[in-house]
């Protein structure tokens, strides 16, 4: 009986230790998805500006933000 209790306790500790790691992984995944959405937004703006749609003086800001975000993934 004692051996079974020890095994159950070990499994419970392992599960509790893994839970924060899984939460951290989910947070990291959401973070990367948000960064990729931001990259897509800036790229879309760059395309629109290159096609003459929108204020051309905004091109540098979008290109710089795009390049900064690319370095984050």
Secondary structure, 3 states (H helix, E strand, C coil): CHHHHHHHHHHHHHHHHHHHHHHHHHHHHHHHHHHHHHHHHHHHHHHHHHCCCCCHHHHHHHHHHHHHHHCCC
